[in-house]
């Protein structure tokens, strides 16, 4: 039987607001992998946060898509894809209307020899390579109101993720990263299923024949052609029925 790939977003999808994973979802993922299938994470988070979470739950992903596709790691921890934000973009953030932004965070590029740093605008130096920038707003509505303005000011990729605006390197997205993994694992669109709850997940829906979103996601997410489910284990059960195993 051909291996299948299931890709999960983390926050709001697999991970609760308390940074926990439900037991039923854990069992579903473990069973999925025990049957010889592949499981990957796709998140806006940086490396150390994801590794800590997976270790806590004794989960081993077959690939990690981090920082909205700016960084992809193999199961061994090897970097198989990496791209940084243009230096000009990091400088341009200072020109944004930041009056309603609660926090600006710049993430230094992943290097296995040096821990990634979280910087604010005051501590950023132009010589530092940056792989992700996040703007945190008080509400998702505020982030939605300003996301188009941010997109108009820069040439790198911009996504809204709940009450955050995420900036990733040009050409990077979760969907592009999933396509990269499809080529690496030699899988077709029909052999890949994805699940996510926010707008930075939509690009994944476009590269999979079996996309899912969550009941609790914003209403607009229910209009993106993805099947609506209650949780990750319901999605895994549905694709098992679809693929007859």
Legacy VTK file of the C-alpha trace (Angstrom):
# vtk DataFile Version 3.0
C-alpha trace
ASCII
DATASET POLYDATA
POINTS 245 float
0.000 0.000 0.000
1.301 3.465 -0.920
2.154 5.687 2.025
-0.121 8.647 2.604
0.797 12.015 4.142
-1.299 13.829 6.751
-0.241 17.408 7.556
-1.518 19.224 10.636
-1.401 22.851 11.645
-0.628 23.256 15.343
-2.222 26.188 17.183
-5.999 26.072 17.065
-5.945 22.765 15.184
-3.908 20.084 16.953
-2.900 22.241 19.921
-5.353 23.862 22.331
-5.054 27.326 23.856
-3.361 25.685 26.843
-0.618 24.322 24.550
-1.973 20.806 24.969
-2.890 17.983 22.570
-6.069 15.982 23.119
-5.576 12.292 23.889
-7.827 11.140 21.029
-5.781 13.189 18.547
-2.545 11.709 19.917
-3.879 8.179 19.499
-5.041 8.929 15.945
-1.647 10.302 14.883
0.259 7.404 16.443
-2.044 4.863 14.824
-1.681 6.658 11.482
2.104 6.378 11.624
2.049 2.811 12.941
0.241 1.845 9.747
3.250 3.073 7.793
1.929 6.510 6.875
3.638 9.889 7.141
2.726 12.736 9.479
4.065 16.285 9.205
3.544 19.493 11.155
2.947 22.831 9.405
3.106 25.854 11.686
4.149 29.457 12.029
6.090 28.534 15.169
9.857 28.379 15.382
11.899 25.216 15.913
12.443 25.039 19.679
8.772 25.588 20.516
7.716 22.728 18.245
10.427 20.332 19.407
9.501 20.916 23.065
5.848 20.189 22.317
6.532 16.986 20.376
8.976 15.688 22.967
6.459 16.322 25.737
3.941 14.109 23.947
6.468 11.593 22.601
5.544 12.384 18.995
7.965 12.053 16.087
7.007 13.946 12.932
8.264 12.748 9.553
8.871 16.395 8.640
8.499 19.823 10.228
7.265 22.812 8.231
8.154 25.802 10.406
7.710 29.584 10.207
4.998 29.244 7.530
7.317 27.365 5.186
10.517 29.381 5.618
12.160 26.326 7.212
11.585 22.612 6.576
13.311 19.887 8.567
13.468 16.155 7.881
12.675 13.667 10.651
16.424 13.479 11.348
16.534 17.223 12.052
18.366 17.922 8.791
17.479 21.228 7.122
15.992 20.359 3.727
14.668 23.836 2.856
15.436 27.283 4.238
14.923 30.866 3.135
15.255 34.234 4.867
13.285 37.454 4.710
14.806 40.295 2.735
16.749 42.715 4.946
14.761 45.556 3.403
11.514 44.029 4.700
12.752 43.999 8.283
13.661 47.676 7.944
10.300 48.524 6.349
8.390 47.232 9.366
9.318 50.475 11.119
7.238 52.321 8.487
4.064 50.399 9.325
1.280 51.854 11.437
2.251 50.104 14.665
-0.047 52.072 16.957
-2.375 49.094 17.447
0.306 46.398 17.353
0.820 44.883 20.795
4.130 43.243 19.915
6.555 43.049 16.988
8.755 39.966 16.971
11.592 39.179 14.549
12.946 35.609 14.496
16.587 35.053 13.588
17.371 32.429 10.965
17.648 28.802 12.126
21.187 27.553 12.657
21.794 24.218 14.384
24.873 25.624 16.115
23.169 28.761 17.461
19.751 29.050 19.152
17.266 31.250 17.328
16.621 34.634 18.904
13.402 36.584 19.265
14.137 40.250 18.627
12.153 43.456 18.882
12.682 46.363 16.497
15.058 48.109 18.899
17.413 45.128 19.145
17.400 44.208 15.431
20.651 44.782 13.504
20.756 44.819 9.706
23.523 42.207 9.722
21.181 39.645 11.319
19.415 37.141 9.043
15.674 37.076 9.778
13.382 34.206 8.797
10.052 35.355 10.264
8.331 38.493 11.546
5.092 38.540 13.531
2.840 41.457 14.424
0.490 40.676 17.296
-2.838 42.492 17.551
-5.407 42.386 20.343
-8.030 40.702 18.147
-8.357 38.787 14.885
-10.578 41.586 13.538
-7.781 44.129 13.979
-5.272 41.856 12.273
-7.718 41.386 9.385
-8.168 45.153 9.101
-4.432 45.781 8.699
-3.229 42.727 6.755
-3.845 44.318 3.333
-1.866 47.413 4.326
1.092 45.254 5.316
0.853 43.307 2.045
0.915 46.555 0.071
4.134 47.737 1.733
6.391 44.708 1.268
7.269 42.072 -1.332
7.687 39.171 1.086
4.796 36.807 1.918
2.098 37.975 4.358
-0.503 35.817 6.136
-3.086 36.410 8.820
-2.997 33.780 11.534
-5.781 34.462 14.041
-4.785 37.747 15.777
-1.303 37.752 14.219
0.043 39.009 10.928
2.897 36.718 9.904
5.574 37.749 7.425
7.539 34.987 5.685
10.163 35.003 2.915
8.862 35.683 -0.596
7.523 32.501 -2.203
7.157 30.680 1.104
3.868 29.314 2.388
2.623 26.189 4.071
1.226 25.049 0.726
4.544 25.491 -1.081
6.214 23.530 1.708
3.678 20.693 1.435
4.344 20.548 -2.324
8.062 20.290 -1.550
7.355 17.320 0.736
5.106 15.714 -1.882
8.009 15.750 -4.322
10.428 14.493 -1.680
8.133 11.612 -0.666
6.968 11.060 -4.284
3.290 11.552 -3.481
0.410 12.848 -5.573
-2.167 15.425 -4.542
-4.632 12.594 -3.913
-2.248 10.957 -1.418
-2.038 14.005 0.840
-4.493 15.284 3.448
-4.138 18.555 5.371
-5.932 20.278 8.224
-5.823 23.864 9.487
-7.988 26.524 11.084
-6.641 29.887 9.913
-5.821 31.837 6.776
-2.162 30.816 6.641
-3.465 27.260 6.112
-5.446 27.974 2.931
-2.414 27.445 0.684
-2.295 23.839 1.978
-5.918 23.286 0.938
-4.935 24.145 -2.632
-2.332 21.369 -2.930
-4.314 18.512 -1.340
-7.361 16.598 -2.540
-8.369 16.000 1.083
-8.335 19.317 3.011
-10.040 19.787 6.382
-10.816 22.748 8.597
-12.353 23.006 12.075
-15.868 23.796 13.260
-14.504 26.515 15.560
-12.570 28.245 12.752
-13.702 31.630 11.456
-16.698 31.380 9.140
-14.625 32.426 6.129
-12.497 29.300 6.592
-15.625 27.188 6.004
-15.848 28.695 2.510
-12.419 27.523 1.297
-13.424 24.121 -0.071
-12.267 22.141 2.973
-14.406 19.595 4.805
-15.406 20.874 8.257
-14.677 18.552 11.204
-14.645 18.799 14.998
-11.019 17.766 15.522
-7.917 16.095 14.091
-8.927 12.539 14.923
-12.226 12.949 13.075
-10.281 14.091 10.002
-7.890 11.139 10.213
-10.814 8.727 10.552
-12.472 10.250 7.478
-9.380 9.919 5.285
-8.927 6.345 6.463
-12.437 5.574 5.226
-11.712 7.415 1.971
-8.515 5.428 1.455
-10.042 2.202 2.815
-7.693 1.327 5.690
LINES 1 246
245 0 1 2 3 4 5 6 7 8 9 10 11 12 13 14 15 16 17 18 19 20 21 22 23 24 25 26 27 28 29 30 31 32 33 34 35 36 37 38 39 40 41 42 43 44 45 46 47 48 49 50 51 52 53 54 55 56 57 58 59 60 61 62 63 64 65 66 67 68 69 70 71 72 73 74 75 76 77 78 79 80 81 82 83 84 85 86 87 88 89 90 91 92 93 94 95 96 97 98 99 100 101 102 103 104 105 106 107 108 109 110 111 112 113 114 115 116 117 118 119 120 121 122 123 124 125 126 127 128 129 130 131 132 133 134 135 136 137 138 139 140 141 142 143 144 145 146 147 148 149 150 151 152 153 154 155 156 157 158 159 160 161 162 163 164 165 166 167 168 169 170 171 172 173 174 175 176 177 178 179 180 181 182 183 184 185 186 187 188 189 190 191 192 193 194 195 196 197 198 199 200 201 202 203 204 205 206 207 208 209 210 211 212 213 214 215 216 217 218 219 220 221 222 223 224 225 226 227 228 229 230 231 232 233 234 235 236 237 238 239 240 241 242 243 244
